[in-house]
Every structure is written in C-alpha cells, then in structure tokens.
Amino acid sequence: MPKARRSASKLPLDTILSGDCLRELARLPDSSVDLVFADPPYNLQLDGELLRPNNTKVDGVHQSWDKFASFADYDQFSRSWLAECRRILKPDGALWVIGSYHNIFRIGSTLQDLGFWLQNDVIWLKTNPMPNFRGKRFTNAHETLIWAVRDQKSRATFNYEAMKAFNDDIQMRSDWLIPICSGPERLKDDGGRKAHPTQKPEGLLHRVLLATTNRGDVVLDPFFGTGTTGAVAKRLGRHFIGIERDSDYAKAAAERIAKVEVLADRVLETVRSKRTEPRVPFGAIIELGILRAGAPLFDERRRVRAEVRADGSLAAAGQQGSIHRLGAVVQGKAACNGWTYWHFEHQGRLQPIDSLRMEARKRLGLSAGPKVIAAE
C-alpha cells in the first residue's frame, strides 16, 4: 500500500523522489502541480541487436523499463500514471507527453478517455536523427509531443507573445526543429557510455517551459531520468519535482542540477501577454482626458474619419457605435479590433489608439508598464 499523501504545504519542491512513479504520484496532494512533462517508456518492442553497416552495435534502448508483456499491459500502465497526473494538476494545469509512433497514439487515446483536453500536438523535427541502417523504412526523424490541459474548462498558461518574440515576431508553429542531445550536453557514465539512452535536449524543454509556465510554477516529471526537466526548470526559475526509480539516473540528475545556475530575474522577464493586462475601456481614455471628446480618429491611411463622442462611442458617415462596432461597419466586416484600426494624430503622425491604454493604466495605477525579453 502507498504511504499517506503529503499535504500541499509539504510539497517536495526541487526534489528527486526515489521510487516507482505510481507509488510516488499517489503520495502527492490533489491540485498541487502547474505542469507535468512526461517522457514515459516508449514500448519500442525491439528484438535483437541493431548493427550499423560496419557491424558496430547501435547503443539503443534495451533496458527492462521499456519492456511490456503486451499492449494491454502498456495501456494499463499509461492509464494509471496519467490518471494520477490529472489528479495532481491544478484546475488550469497542463501536461506534455512525448513519444514515438510506437506509443504516442495509444497515449493520445488514453488522454482523451481520461478527460484531458488536447491543445496541440507538436512535432519535434530532429536536425541530426539516427539513420535507418536496415533500409527497410523511412528514417525516424521526428517525435511527437501532446500538449493537453486537465479538462475542457481549463485555461492553460500560454505565453503567446513571448513565443512570437522568440520566433522573430512570427507565430510559433507546431513543428520544432531542434537537434537531438549530443556533445557536451549528453551525460556519460564512468565507462564513457550514455548515462541514459533517451536523454532529451535541453532546448526542447526550454521551449516547452518558456511557452507554458511562469516563474515560480511547479513542474513535475514522473520519469525524471537524468534530469533534463529539472535542470531547465531550475535555470528558468521554476520549481521541479522529479520521480526516478533508477538510482544511477537519479544520482546523475542530482549532480547535473546542482551545477545549474538560476538566471537573473531581469533575464527571466518575458513579453507580457495582452490578455493578462488589466482591461481599460475606451471610455476611460476620454474620462481621464487622455483623448478629448470631439477629437478626430482615422484609419491608418486617413481614408475614414470618425469623431469621438463623450460616451466613448464614435460617429462616422451617419453611423454611431463602439470603436469595434463602427470599425467593422465602415470596413463592411463582421468584426474589428478598434484599438488597432483607429488612429489619432500626434505631432503630425498617426498612432493607434491602443498606445493610449498604457498611459491610462499608469494613471489608474493598474500597470507599471510592459515587460520585455532580455537576452540570455
């Protein structure tokens, strides 16, 4: 029988829990974790050795933890640990799970059966995948990640603006080109061999945590391995909880994480999402005197002119309505973001009225100004 559950106040932050993942998960309190990142056994079903054309042996996954007697056994294992992860997630918590064609489709089905709500699947494209030595199928050049929230009502953390800035002001796509773990980043054992056969690159976890967590969040990894999740979480100012039953892996992870330095607060600041900023109605802009009633507003090319009314509405061409409604009407569209469509004149140049909201927030004491990304 598992030991009694820990209380929320005794959550083992920044700790590697030694033991079976199901037993340790069962001890964690309900609704206590912000994000789960899971790299479970893939159930690769390998039979025999894999040799290169020069007859050297490929150092693949042959450990017992990746072996299951049947698909039914693997499905039962997946259902058990995923159900525990769902229990410990906060109401707006989310889970990432990574896999290959051997297991990811079975896990995706289980996620939906358990009530998780799928946000995205992300393809990790490997810049340097292992070749297909037998020449009997395509080179496996990608793995799939599933991003899911606890249930359909969950409002997942998604730092959209930060990821857009990360990607040179282009929306981040769901195909990520990242090298596999190699070189100095690849941990080695005392014999010079890979310390773990499926160590994930820190770049992959960096992107996941930057996109879907905030500083101070708690990230759980139930298959901790050599601690990539913990290392990246610590560097980015997040808390981690790792679960690992192999003492050699856990030891390597602890030594690795101990060497990681947390980035300075100013470096960890990310672009603020507009959705998280305090709402300021257009009427407040008029009320505060930032823009006066009777002032003219224009579209970006001065083809349309409207007048600001005292109640915060606009009037143009015999029509009157909110900045959004009138913007849609004059364009013949169903909807319009009036904050970016309408412009005011300042020192002979047109500027979007959206820029006035920052001043309004300052006067109302709602914001100290936007945050920016700093280079690492």
JOGIWO-V543705 format. One record per run of one state. SS is the DSSP state (helix for helix, strand for strand, loop for the rest). FROM is the first residue (numbers start at 0). LEN is the number of residues. If there is no record, write none. Layout:
[[SS;FROM;LEN] [SS;FROM;LEN]]
//
This chain:
[[loop;0;7] [helix;7;3] [loop;10;4] [strand;14;4] [loop;18;2] [helix;20;6] [loop;26;6] [strand;32;6] [loop;38;12] [strand;50;1] [loop;51;5] [strand;56;1] [loop;57;6] [helix;63;3] [loop;66;4] [helix;70;18] [strand;88;11] [loop;99;4] [helix;103;11] [loop;114;2] [strand;116;10] [loop;126;15] [strand;141;8] [loop;149;10] [helix;159;7] [loop;166;8] [strand;174;4] [loop;178;4] [helix;182;3] [loop;185;2] [strand;187;1] [loop;188;5] [strand;193;1] [loop;194;7] [helix;201;11] [loop;212;5] [strand;217;4] [loop;221;6] [helix;227;8] [loop;235;3] [strand;238;6] [loop;244;2] [helix;246;12] [loop;258;6] [helix;264;4] [loop;268;5] [helix;273;3] [loop;276;5] [helix;281;6] [loop;287;8] [strand;295;3] [loop;298;6] [strand;304;4] [loop;308;5] [strand;313;3] [loop;316;2] [strand;318;3] [loop;321;1] [helix;322;9] [loop;331;6] [helix;337;4] [loop;341;1] [strand;342;4] [loop;346;2] [strand;348;4] [helix;352;12] [loop;364;12]]
//
